[in-house]
Amino acid sequence: MIPLQDRQHLVELIVQAHRDGASLYKACETAGMTLRTLQRWTIADGFIRCDARPQAQRPRPSHALSQAERAEVLRIANEPRFADQPPARIVPALADEGRYVASESTFWRILRAQGQAAHRGRAKAPQARRGPSTHVASGPRQLWCWDMTYLPAQIAGRWFYLYLILDLYSRKIVGWEVHEHDDACHAAHLVRRTALAEGIATQASKPVLHDDNGSTLKATTVLAMLHWLGIKPSYSRPHVSNDNAFVESLFRTAKYRPEFPARGFADLHAARDWAAHFVHWYNHEHLHSGIRYVSPAARHEGRDQAILAARHQVYERARQRHPSR
């Protein structure tokens, strides 16, 4: 494979020899190439074609990252705080610190070149699946999603029960409790406590509480509490498992966190302690992909637009420093 500069020099020599009286055939033969190769290299206006083969040697682009910049990208991607995070979360996290190192695609390209582009984290690679919804939230405290999941104990056959309420608009966990038994009274208490914490009593329009068609939320105790609070219940369609996909996705995130005990929880206190730490991380530190990589708490409190605007300024300054990138 002959680099473009060498091709140009060789063609210039052949053209000069032809002007001096040599035939193109003989000039090409002397240069160690065929006349057909010369014709393939050149076009009508005399411009020299570069080698289009995938492994061709090409000149380094002027806007390419330097070796130091590539090393910095790799170093950042392997920091402990980013070790299990994809570039889609690394880039906005750096922007929140006022830094721009490289684009998401550049991170992936460098990681791929180093053999580090495999899916990061304990969970399987996510699949974009969302069930149909009959409710739309344009702000916080309009639509809540409810569900319960099992937390394994260290004793086989024993479980703890995590009750959770998610605000669909902000993805913030607005209410949660962990109990030793599944009881409708626990659910009613959680709904009441969440409504008080979120100030639902002062709202003219009450939120809708969506459930996966489970029996707990249909219990008389819970329905009476919802009626007293003015909250309208909503249920998934029968035999449709993905109508409550947002909370199911949250539970998946929780159980694949590195802190989730592989052998189960020692007691109720340990389960509640883990849940408290997870909820704090999820609400205040987790950059959620469904809300443009801001934390659920920031979106719930209306701080997301300022964060996104600040990121945009960081990206614009980086674009001005390197317009060709």
N, C-alpha and C positions, 0 to 999 in steps of 0.2 A: 504494500500500500504506500503510495507516494503522496506526501503532504502537498497541500495546495501551492505553497511557495515554490517547492521543487518542480511541480508541474509547470507553473508559469515560466520559470527559468528555462526549462527544457524546451518548451514550445517556442520561446523567444530565440533560442539557438537554432532550432529547426527552421523557423521562418527566415532567419538571417542567412542560413546556408542556402535556402531555396532562392532568396533574392540574389545571392552571389552566383547562381547558375546551377546548383545541385538540384536533382529531382527530389520531390518530397519522399518518394519511396526509398531512395538511397539514404537520404538524411535520417529518416526514421529508422532504417536498418542499422545505420551507424550508431544511433542513440540507443539501440537495443529494444526497439518497440516497433509495432506494426503501424501501417498507415491508418488502419481502422481504429486503432487506439487514439491516434491524433484526432481523427474525425469525432470520436466519441467525447474526447476532452473539450473540444471547442464547439461554440455555437455560432450563429450567423454573424453576430457583431464582434466576434473575436474574444468574447468573454470565456474564461477557463472554468470548466465545471469542477466542483470539488468532489471528492470521493463520497458517494452516497451509501456505501456499504456500512452496516451497523458497527463494525470494528475498525472503521477508518480512523486515522490519526487526524484530528481536527485542531485548529488553533483554540487556545483557551479563551472563553468569552470574557469581555472586559468587565462584566458585572458579576462574575463568578466569585463565590466566597473564597477568601484566602485560607491557607492551611490553619492559621491561628483561629480564624472564625469558625471553621469546621470543627476544630478541636474544642472550642468553647461550646458549640451546640451539643456535641457529644458529652461533654462534661456536665452540662446542665441536665440533659436527659437522664443521666445516671446518678444525679443527686438523690439521696434517700427520700426526700419529699416528693420527687417526681418518678421514682423507680417503677411504680405501678400505674403511672398516669400516661395517657396518650397525648400526642402533641396538641390535639384539640383543646386540652385543658392546660397544657404547659404554656402555650403562647398567651392566652388571656391572663393567666396567673402572673406572668412576667410583666404584662402590660399594666396590671394593677399596681405593680411596684415601680412603674415608670420606665420600664426597660423593654426594648425590642431587639431581639437577637437575630431571629430568622422567622420565616413564615412557617405555617403548619406543614405545607408540602415539602419545604426544605428540611425540616426536622425528620419527616418520614424518609426522604431520600437519603439523608446521611445515616440514619439508623439502618435502613435497608442495606446500604453499602457495607455496614459493619456487622451484618447478620443479626441485628437487634430489632427487627421490625415485626416480631411476633406479637400476638395479642398480649397486653400487659394485664396482670392481675390474676386472681384465683378463678374468676368466673369464665365461662365460655364466652366466645365473641357474641355480642348482642345482635339480635335480629329486630329490625324495625317493624313491629307489629302493633297496631293500635285498633282496638275495637270501636264499633260505632257508638256514638253518644247522642243523646237527645237533649243534653244540657250544655250550655256554653257560659263560661265565666269570663267577664271582661274586667274583673277587679277582685281583690281579696274579699273573703267572707261572703261569697256568693254561692259557691258550690264546694261542699266537703265530700270526701270519700272516706268510707269507714271499712275496716276489715280487722280480722284477728288472725294471728299465726301462732304456731306451736314453737316453743323454745325447749330443746331437749335438756333433761337433767342428767346427771352422771349415773343415776340409777336407771337401769333399763325399764322402759314402760312408764316412766314418770315424765310429766311435762309441765312447763309453765306457759301461761297464756299472755301474749302481748296484744293489747287492744290499742288501736291507733286511728287517729283522724288526720287526714291530709287535706290541706287547702289546695284545690286543683289549680287555681290561677297562679299562685306563688310557689307551689310544691312544698310549702312549709308544713312541718308536722306541728299542728296546733294543739294536739292533745294525745296523751298516751298514758297507759298504766300497764303493770305486769301483775298477774295474780296466779295463785296456785290452782284455782278452779275456774271453769267457764260458767259464768253466771250472768243472767240478764241484768241483775242489780248493779254489777260492776259496769256494764255498758251504759246503763241509765245515769250512773254517777259520773262517768267520764264525759258523756254528752253535756250534762248540766255544768260541770266544772269548766269544760272548754267554752261553752256559750258565755259563761261569766267572764272568763279570761279574755275573750275576744270582743266583749262589749256588745253582744248581739241584742241585748234588751233595748239599746238606744237606736238600733237600726230600724228604719221604716220597712225595709225589705229583708226578710229573714232568709238564711241560706237553705239550700237543698242538701240533704244528707243522703249520699248514694251508698248502697250496700250491694254485696255480691249475691243477694238472694238467700243469705244464711238465716238460720232460725233465730239467732240471738237478737237481731235488730227487729224481728217481727214479733218479739215477745210483748205481752200486754204492758209490762212495766216500762219498757223502752218506748213503745208507741205513746203511752200516756205522758211520758216526759217530753217527747218531741212535740206533742200537741200543746202541752203547757208552755213550751218555749216558742211555739210558732214555727218550728222547723218542719219542712215537708220531707217525708221519706221518699226515696227512689230506690228501685231494685233492678238488678241485672235481669236479662231475659233468661228463662229457664233453659238449662243445659247449654248455656253459652259461657264458657269459662273466662273469656277475655273482655267482658264488659266492665270489669273493674281493674283494668290493666295497670293503671298508674300506681295503685297501692301494691299490687303484686310485684311490680318492678321495684318498688321501694324495698319490699321484703327480700327480694333477691339481692339487692345491693347490700342490705344489712347482713345477710347470712354469708356473704362472700368477702366481708371485711376481714383483714388480717387479725383483728382483735376477737373475732367470734371464736369461742372455744370449740375445738374439734371434738372434745370428749364430753361436752355438755356443761351445764352450770351446777356448781356445788349446792347452792341453795337459792331461795327466793331473793335474798339480799344481793347475791352475786348477779342474778339475772336483772334485777332492777338497776344495779350499778352500771352494768354493761349498757342497758337500754338508755340510761341518762347520758352516758358519754357518747353513744351513737347519735342520739337526737341532737345533742349540741354540735357535734361534728357535721351532721347532715344539714342542719339549719343555718349554721354560721360559717362553715369552712368549705363545704362541698360546693364546687362550681358545677351547677346542674346543666346538662346538655340540652334539656328541653326548654330552658329559659335563657338561652344565649350565654351560658357559662357565667352566670352570677349566682350568688348564694340565695337560697330560698328566703332567708330572713331579709336580705337586701331588697328583693322584689316585693315581699310582703309589706315592707315599710316604705316602699316608693323610692328607694335609693338606687334602683337599678339603672335608671336613665342617666343619672350623673356618672355612674361607674362606666357605662358604655360610652358616654361622651368623652370621658377622660382617656379611655382606651383608644378612641378614634384619634385623639390628639397625639398620642404616642405613636400610632401607626403613621399618621401624616408626617410627623417629624422624621421618622425613619425613612419614609418615601422621599422626602426632600433631600435627605443626606445621600441616598442612592436612588435616583430617579429611574435608572435602567433596570432595577431589580423588581 
